[in-house]
Amino acid sequence: DVRGTQAELAALIRQHKVELISIGNGTGSRETEKLVADMLSDLPAGSGPKPLKVIVSEAGASVYSASSTAAAEFPGLGRSLEAVVEDAVNAVGVDLNTASAPLLARVSGLGPSLAEAIVAHRDATGPFASRKDLLKVARLGPRAFEQSAGFLRIANGAEPLDASSVHPEAYGVAKKIVAACGRDVRALMGDSAALKALDPRVFVDERFG
């Protein structure tokens, strides 16, 4: 989960007195930068200087990671990195309209075949307008949609919740929560204080509770 990842990063920063956090500019960098930025903004004021966050080129690292030298120096690193990437993807989500097939393949419920089908559909018909459009992708059925939709984001779409971690099946209850807050859904996203002020029992129904 995102909060758990941020808490672990914060603990590592305190433990190792981190002064600089570099984020590669490759696939998923925007999502990673947001996760780190949110974590840094939540650090307590008295916890010392906040680390500097920078974006760096992955060109050299990409060449090295695919080399025989890297394989010899870090045996098993490839499998470890794959696990980290998969955890990160399912923690922060990916942009459905920009993510590559290899990145989409890491999303829960998908895989290489469906990831390629999503990219092929996107190339043929244009950007996805909503998460529901995923059901138009060849071979992507209701089960795959149910497992993956919550991790796939659509920025600046007609449905603001498509850019959130809320699963489409929970949009109904999410909209009730938004209405109870009396605020625009985009302004409410990430405002944990406003959400904590609500009584969750009010929104319990037969499906959610």
Secondary structure, DSSP 8 states (H G I E B T S, - for coil): -HHHHHHHHHHHHHHHT--EEEEESSTTHHHHHHHHHHHHHTS-GGG----EEEEE--HHHHHHHTSHHHHHHSTTHHHHHHHHHHHHHHHH-EETTT--HHHHTTSTT--HHHHHHHHHHHHHH-S-SSGGGGGGSTT--HHHHHHHGGGEE-TT-SSGGGGSS--GGGHHHHHHHHHHHTS-HHHHTT-HHHHHTS-GGGG--SS--
